[in-house]
Amino acid sequence: MKYIPHVAGGLLGALFIMAGVMVLFNLAPTPPPPPEGTPPALFMGAFAPTGYLTFVKVLEVIGGVLVAIPFTRNIGLLVLGPIIVNILAFHAFITKGEGLFSPMILVIVALALYLLWVGRKAFAGLLGTGRPA
């Protein structure tokens, strides 16, 4: 039972490391762009040419490495948290729910929520619910 957080951290870290490395080093074919003029196309049209997508992918790799290492897992969750929220927001608002319940997104959210639950005592200070020092 005590190894489950390590497995979950390793899986979540591996998912984000692979996703970041695949884009940063062009290791896979680029998926076809969304139809022109659609909200996803406009969103990605602002993301890619500005270099912002590269910045996000670098943070994915850094966050993935930090989550995979048990000692730095909570810092990694702080790095990956906004990225996960943005993935959910993209699918909820930009694509109008399309892909929101895909297996990959469900796995990412489940692993992140589990790791947050396991490390909830470490995050209590951020919420102001921890004991005073």
CYANA upper distance limits for C-alpha pairs under 8 A (distance plus 0.5 A):
  2 LYS  CA      6 HIS  CA      8.47
  3 TYR  CA      7 VAL  CA      6.86
  4 ILE  CA      8 ALA  CA      6.58
  5 PRO  CA      9 GLY  CA      6.42
  5 PRO  CA    114 TYR  CA      8.45
  5 PRO  CA    115 LEU  CA      6.98
  5 PRO  CA    118 VAL  CA      7.79
  6 HIS  CA     10 GLY  CA      6.51
  6 HIS  CA     68 ALA  CA      8.03
  6 HIS  CA     70 PRO  CA      7.09
  7 VAL  CA     11 LEU  CA      6.61
  8 ALA  CA     12 LEU  CA      6.59
  8 ALA  CA    111 LEU  CA      6.39
  8 ALA  CA    114 TYR  CA      8.44
  8 ALA  CA    115 LEU  CA      7.71
  9 GLY  CA     13 GLY  CA      6.35
  9 GLY  CA     67 VAL  CA      5.99
  9 GLY  CA     68 ALA  CA      5.42
  9 GLY  CA     69 ILE  CA      7.99
  9 GLY  CA     70 PRO  CA      7.83
  9 GLY  CA     73 ARG  CA      7.71
  9 GLY  CA    111 LEU  CA      8.02
  9 GLY  CA    115 LEU  CA      7.60
 10 GLY  CA     14 ALA  CA      6.44
 10 GLY  CA     67 VAL  CA      7.58
 10 GLY  CA     68 ALA  CA      4.94
 10 GLY  CA     69 ILE  CA      8.08
 11 LEU  CA     15 LEU  CA      6.66
 11 LEU  CA     68 ALA  CA      8.04
 12 LEU  CA     16 PHE  CA      6.93
 12 LEU  CA     64 GLY  CA      7.33
 12 LEU  CA     67 VAL  CA      7.66
 12 LEU  CA     68 ALA  CA      7.75
 12 LEU  CA    108 ILE  CA      6.98
 12 LEU  CA    111 LEU  CA      6.87
 12 LEU  CA    112 ALA  CA      7.75
 13 GLY  CA     17 ILE  CA      6.50
 13 GLY  CA     63 GLY  CA      7.72
 13 GLY  CA     64 GLY  CA      4.24
 13 GLY  CA     65 VAL  CA      6.30
 13 GLY  CA     66 LEU  CA      7.92
 13 GLY  CA     67 VAL  CA      5.82
 13 GLY  CA     68 ALA  CA      5.29
 14 ALA  CA     18 MET  CA      6.41
 14 ALA  CA     64 GLY  CA      6.86
 14 ALA  CA     65 VAL  CA      8.31
 14 ALA  CA     68 ALA  CA      7.79
 15 LEU  CA     19 ALA  CA      6.62
 15 LEU  CA     64 GLY  CA      7.92
 16 PHE  CA     20 GLY  CA      6.51
 16 PHE  CA     60 GLU  CA      5.91
 16 PHE  CA     61 VAL  CA      6.52
 16 PHE  CA     63 GLY  CA      8.01
 16 PHE  CA     64 GLY  CA      5.61
 17 ILE  CA     21 VAL  CA      6.48
 17 ILE  CA     60 GLU  CA      6.85
 17 ILE  CA     61 VAL  CA      4.96
 17 ILE  CA     62 ILE  CA      8.17
 17 ILE  CA     64 GLY  CA      5.69
 17 ILE  CA     65 VAL  CA      7.36
 18 MET  CA     22 MET  CA      6.39
 18 MET  CA     61 VAL  CA      8.22
 19 ALA  CA     23 VAL  CA      7.12
 19 ALA  CA     57 LYS  CA      8.12
 19 ALA  CA     60 GLU  CA      8.13
 19 ALA  CA     61 VAL  CA      8.42
 20 GLY  CA     24 LEU  CA      6.56
 20 GLY  CA     57 LYS  CA      5.08
 20 GLY  CA     58 VAL  CA      6.97
 20 GLY  CA     60 GLU  CA      6.16
 20 GLY  CA     61 VAL  CA      5.90
 21 VAL  CA     25 PHE  CA      6.34
 21 VAL  CA     26 ASN  CA      8.37
 21 VAL  CA     27 LEU  CA      8.17
 21 VAL  CA     57 LYS  CA      8.06
 21 VAL  CA     61 VAL  CA      7.45
 22 MET  CA     26 ASN  CA      6.13
 22 MET  CA     27 LEU  CA      5.39
 22 MET  CA     28 ALA  CA      6.62
 23 VAL  CA     27 LEU  CA      7.28
 23 VAL  CA     28 ALA  CA      7.95
 23 VAL  CA     57 LYS  CA      7.76
 24 LEU  CA     54 THR  CA      7.30
 24 LEU  CA     57 LYS  CA      7.37
 24 LEU  CA     58 VAL  CA      8.25
 26 ASN  CA     30 THR  CA      8.37
 33 PRO  CA     41 ALA  CA      7.41
 34 PRO  CA     38 THR  CA      7.68
 34 PRO  CA     40 PRO  CA      6.86
 34 PRO  CA     41 ALA  CA      5.70
 35 PRO  CA     41 ALA  CA      6.88
 36 GLU  CA     41 ALA  CA      6.27
 36 GLU  CA     42 LEU  CA      8.22
 37 GLY  CA     41 ALA  CA      6.62
 37 GLY  CA     42 LEU  CA      6.85
 38 THR  CA     42 LEU  CA      6.80
 39 PRO  CA     43 PHE  CA      6.53
 39 PRO  CA     94 ILE  CA      6.37
 39 PRO  CA     95 THR  CA      7.75
 40 PRO  CA     44 MET  CA      6.57
 40 PRO  CA     94 ILE  CA      6.47
 40 PRO  CA     95 THR  CA      6.94
 41 ALA  CA     45 GLY  CA      6.30
 42 LEU  CA     46 ALA  CA      6.96
 43 PHE  CA     47 PHE  CA      6.88
 43 PHE  CA     94 ILE  CA      8.48
 44 MET  CA     48 ALA  CA      6.53
 45 GLY  CA     49 PRO  CA      7.40
 46 ALA  CA     50 THR  CA      7.03
 47 PHE  CA     51 GLY  CA      7.34
 47 PHE  CA     52 TYR  CA      5.97
 47 PHE  CA     53 LEU  CA      5.96
 48 ALA  CA     52 TYR  CA      6.95
 48 ALA  CA     53 LEU  CA      5.90
 48 ALA  CA     54 THR  CA      8.14
 51 GLY  CA     55 PHE  CA      6.99
 52 TYR  CA     56 VAL  CA      6.79
 53 LEU  CA     57 LYS  CA      6.66
 54 THR  CA     58 VAL  CA      6.67
 55 PHE  CA     59 LEU  CA      6.84
 56 VAL  CA     60 GLU  CA      6.66
 56 VAL  CA     83 ILE  CA      8.13
 57 LYS  CA     61 VAL  CA      6.84
 58 VAL  CA     62 ILE  CA      6.75
 59 LEU  CA     63 GLY  CA      6.30
 59 LEU  CA     79 VAL  CA      7.52
 59 LEU  CA     80 LEU  CA      8.07
 60 GLU  CA     64 GLY  CA      6.33
 60 GLU  CA     79 VAL  CA      8.36
 60 GLU  CA     80 LEU  CA      7.06
 60 GLU  CA     83 ILE  CA      8.20
 61 VAL  CA     65 VAL  CA      6.70
 62 ILE  CA     66 LEU  CA      6.74
 62 ILE  CA     76 GLY  CA      8.06
 63 GLY  CA     67 VAL  CA      6.53
 63 GLY  CA     75 ILE  CA      8.27
 63 GLY  CA     76 GLY  CA      4.94
 63 GLY  CA     77 LEU  CA      7.41
 63 GLY  CA     79 VAL  CA      5.87
 63 GLY  CA     80 LEU  CA      6.03
 64 GLY  CA     68 ALA  CA      6.62
 64 GLY  CA     76 GLY  CA      7.11
 64 GLY  CA     80 LEU  CA      8.07
 65 VAL  CA     69 ILE  CA      7.03
 65 VAL  CA     76 GLY  CA      7.92
 66 LEU  CA     70 PRO  CA      8.37
 66 LEU  CA     72 THR  CA      5.72
 66 LEU  CA     73 ARG  CA      5.99
 66 LEU  CA     74 ASN  CA      8.49
 66 LEU  CA     75 ILE  CA      7.20
 66 LEU  CA     76 GLY  CA      5.00
 66 LEU  CA     77 LEU  CA      8.47
 67 VAL  CA     72 THR  CA      6.83
 67 VAL  CA     73 ARG  CA      4.53
 67 VAL  CA     74 ASN  CA      7.45
 67 VAL  CA     75 ILE  CA      7.91
 67 VAL  CA     76 GLY  CA      5.07
 67 VAL  CA     77 LEU  CA      6.82
 68 ALA  CA     72 THR  CA      8.47
 68 ALA  CA     73 ARG  CA      7.04
 69 ILE  CA     73 ARG  CA      6.36
 72 THR  CA     76 GLY  CA      6.83
 73 ARG  CA     77 LEU  CA      6.74
 74 ASN  CA     78 LEU  CA      6.82
 74 ASN  CA    116 LEU  CA      8.39
 74 ASN  CA    119 GLY  CA      7.61
 74 ASN  CA    122 ALA  CA      8.25
 75 ILE  CA     79 VAL  CA      6.91
 76 GLY  CA     80 LEU  CA      6.59
 77 LEU  CA     81 GLY  CA      6.05
 77 LEU  CA    112 ALA  CA      7.85
 77 LEU  CA    116 LEU  CA      8.12
 78 LEU  CA     82 PRO  CA      8.01
 79 VAL  CA     83 ILE  CA      8.01
 80 LEU  CA     84 ILE  CA      6.64
 81 GLY  CA     85 VAL  CA      6.75
 82 PRO  CA     86 ASN  CA      6.58
 83 ILE  CA     87 ILE  CA      6.71
 84 ILE  CA     88 LEU  CA      6.80
 84 ILE  CA    108 ILE  CA      8.39
 84 ILE  CA    109 VAL  CA      7.88
 85 VAL  CA     89 ALA  CA      6.54
 86 ASN  CA     90 PHE  CA      6.41
 87 ILE  CA     91 HIS  CA      6.92
 88 LEU  CA     92 ALA  CA      6.49
 88 LEU  CA    100 LEU  CA      7.16
 88 LEU  CA    105 ILE  CA      8.48
 89 ALA  CA     93 PHE  CA      6.20
 89 ALA  CA     94 ILE  CA      7.90
 90 PHE  CA     94 ILE  CA      5.50
 90 PHE  CA     95 THR  CA      7.05
 91 HIS  CA     95 THR  CA      5.52
 91 HIS  CA     96 LYS  CA      6.87
 91 HIS  CA     97 GLY  CA      5.74
 91 HIS  CA     98 GLU  CA      6.55
 91 HIS  CA     99 GLY  CA      6.65
 91 HIS  CA    100 LEU  CA      5.67
 92 ALA  CA     96 LYS  CA      5.72
 92 ALA  CA     97 GLY  CA      4.92
 92 ALA  CA     98 GLU  CA      7.88
 92 ALA  CA    100 LEU  CA      6.84
 93 PHE  CA     97 GLY  CA      7.28
 95 THR  CA     99 GLY  CA      8.31
100 LEU  CA    105 ILE  CA      7.41
101 PHE  CA    105 ILE  CA      7.01
101 PHE  CA    106 LEU  CA      6.67
102 SER  CA    106 LEU  CA      6.79
103 PRO  CA    107 VAL  CA      6.61
104 MET  CA    108 ILE  CA      6.72
105 ILE  CA    109 VAL  CA      6.61
106 LEU  CA    110 ALA  CA      6.45
107 VAL  CA    111 LEU  CA      6.53
108 ILE  CA    112 ALA  CA      6.61
109 VAL  CA    113 LEU  CA      6.48
110 ALA  CA    114 TYR  CA      6.53
111 LEU  CA    115 LEU  CA      6.67
112 ALA  CA    116 LEU  CA      6.60
113 LEU  CA    117 TRP  CA      6.59
114 TYR  CA    118 VAL  CA      6.68
115 LEU  CA    119 GLY  CA      6.59
116 LEU  CA    120 ARG  CA      6.14
119 GLY  CA    123 PHE  CA      7.24
120 ARG  CA    124 ALA  CA      6.66
121 LYS  CA    125 GLY  CA      8.39
121 LYS  CA    130 GLY  CA      8.25
123 PHE  CA    127 LEU  CA      7.41
124 ALA  CA    128 GLY  CA      6.88
124 ALA  CA    129 THR  CA      5.79
124 ALA  CA    130 GLY  CA      5.38
125 GLY  CA    129 THR  CA      6.43
125 GLY  CA    130 GLY  CA      5.13
125 GLY  CA    131 ARG  CA      8.02
126 LEU  CA    130 GLY  CA      8.47
